[in-house]
Amino acid sequence: MGLGRWFLSGVFLWIIVLGACTTAPKEVKQPTLHAPTNANPMASSAISEGNELFASGRWQAAREQYEKAIAVQHTVAEAHYNLALTLDQMGNREEARAHYMEAANLAPGHQVIWNSPVLRRYGDVPVDSKKGNASAPVLPSLGGAGGLLGGGGGGAPGGY
């Protein structure tokens, strides 16, 4: 009977090991952003629809809604950010990068956009020479201002 216990213990241990090895890591999704209160109602509606589609994993349909929102009101940073998240999910990294940067430039103080790990992955955000450093701060490529110290979203005048 001693051998039977060892065998059952071994089988039990093997099941635990296999279960641990086959568990897929959970993908952390960045939350989509809602339209700001001052957004055009048509753009706001398209963003809401896009967010529902994004949540259900319907990337192409979500992309179309975010692009519709941008066509209606191209200055809504949240639409660019959500489109970038969608493009990232679809594997279109270059196009996503452009929309992350546009979102950052349109909303220099937006905490979610500037502190987002997906935005940090894309490196420095160029300063808009027409607006100056205060309106389009540079995001350091090593985590952003406030990433480690919790300070805030933007860089100092003159950049870091």
C-alpha positions in Angstrom: 0.0 0.0 0.0 3.0 2.4 0.5 3.8 2.1 -3.2 0.2 3.1 -4.1 0.4 6.2 -2.0 3.6 7.2 -3.7 2.1 6.6 -7.0 -1.0 8.7 -6.3 1.1 11.5 -4.8 3.2 11.5 -7.9 0.1 11.6 -10.2 -1.4 14.4 -8.1 1.9 16.4 -8.2 2.1 15.9 -11.9 -1.4 17.2 -12.4 -0.5 20.3 -10.4 2.7 20.9 -12.4 0.9 20.5 -15.7 -1.8 22.9 -14.6 0.7 25.5 -13.7 2.6 25.2 -16.9 -0.4 25.3 -19.2 -2.1 28.4 -17.6 -1.9 31.1 -20.2 -0.7 34.5 -18.8 -3.5 37.0 -18.6 -3.2 39.8 -21.2 -3.6 43.2 -19.5 -5.8 45.4 -21.6 -5.5 49.1 -21.3 -8.9 50.7 -20.6 -10.3 52.7 -23.4 -11.1 56.4 -22.7 -14.5 58.1 -22.8 -15.1 61.2 -24.9 -14.6 64.4 -23.0 -17.8 66.3 -22.1 -17.0 69.1 -24.7 -16.7 66.6 -27.6 -19.0 66.8 -30.6 -22.0 64.6 -30.0 -21.3 62.5 -33.1 -17.7 62.0 -32.1 -18.8 61.1 -28.6 -21.3 58.6 -29.9 -18.7 57.0 -32.2 -16.2 56.7 -29.3 -18.8 55.1 -27.0 -19.7 52.6 -29.8 -16.0 51.9 -30.4 -15.4 51.3 -26.7 -18.2 48.7 -26.6 -16.7 47.0 -29.7 -13.2 47.2 -28.2 -14.4 45.5 -25.0 -15.8 42.6 -27.0 -12.7 42.2 -29.0 -14.1 43.4 -32.3 -11.0 45.3 -33.3 -11.8 46.2 -36.9 -15.3 47.5 -36.0 -13.9 49.5 -33.1 -11.2 50.9 -35.4 -13.9 52.1 -37.8 -15.8 53.9 -35.0 -12.7 55.6 -33.6 -11.7 56.7 -37.2 -15.3 58.0 -37.6 -14.9 60.0 -34.4 -11.6 61.5 -35.6 -13.1 62.4 -38.9 -15.9 64.3 -37.1 -13.5 66.0 -34.6 -9.8 65.4 -35.1 -8.8 67.1 -31.9 -10.2 64.6 -29.5 -7.2 63.0 -27.9 -9.3 60.1 -26.5 -10.3 59.0 -29.9 -6.7 58.9 -31.1 -5.6 57.0 -27.9 -8.4 54.5 -28.3 -7.6 54.0 -32.0 -3.9 53.5 -31.0 -5.0 50.8 -28.5 -7.0 49.1 -31.1 -4.3 49.2 -33.7 -1.9 47.8 -31.2 -4.3 44.9 -30.6 -4.4 44.4 -34.4 -0.6 44.3 -34.6 -0.3 47.5 -36.5 2.4 49.1 -34.4 3.6 51.9 -36.7 0.1 53.3 -37.2 -0.6 52.9 -33.5 2.5 54.8 -32.6 1.4 57.8 -34.7 -2.0 57.9 -32.9 -0.4 57.5 -29.4 1.8 60.5 -30.2 -1.1 62.5 -31.6 -3.1 61.8 -28.4 -0.2 62.9 -26.2 0.2 66.1 -28.2 -3.5 66.9 -28.1 -3.7 66.3 -24.3 -0.4 67.2 -22.7 -1.7 67.0 -19.1 -4.0 64.0 -19.5 -2.8 61.6 -16.8 -4.1 58.3 -18.3 -2.6 59.1 -21.7 0.8 60.3 -20.5 1.2 57.6 -17.8 0.0 54.8 -20.0 2.6 51.9 -20.3 1.6 51.5 -23.9 2.5 55.1 -24.7 5.8 54.9 -22.8 6.8 51.9 -25.0 6.9 54.2 -28.0 9.6 56.6 -26.6 9.9 60.3 -26.8 7.0 62.5 -28.0 8.4 65.2 -30.2 7.8 68.8 -29.1 5.5 70.8 -31.3 7.6 73.8 -32.3 4.5 76.0 -32.9 3.2 75.4 -29.4 6.4 75.2 -27.5 7.4 72.9 -24.6 4.6 73.9 -22.3 1.9 72.7 -24.5 3.6 69.6 -25.8 6.1 68.4 -23.2 8.6 65.6 -24.0 7.9 62.2 -22.6 11.2 60.7 -21.4 11.7 57.2 -22.8 12.6 55.8 -19.4 9.1 55.9 -17.9 7.8 59.4 -18.2 7.7 62.2 -15.7 6.0 60.8 -12.7 6.3 57.1 -13.7 8.6 56.4 -10.8 8.0 59.3 -8.6 4.3 59.7 -9.2 4.7 63.4 -10.2 2.5 64.0 -13.2 2.1 63.6 -16.8 4.1 66.3 -18.5 7.7 67.3 -18.6 9.3 70.5 -17.4 9.7 73.4 -19.7 12.8 72.6 -21.7 12.1 68.9 -21.5 13.9 66.2 -19.4 
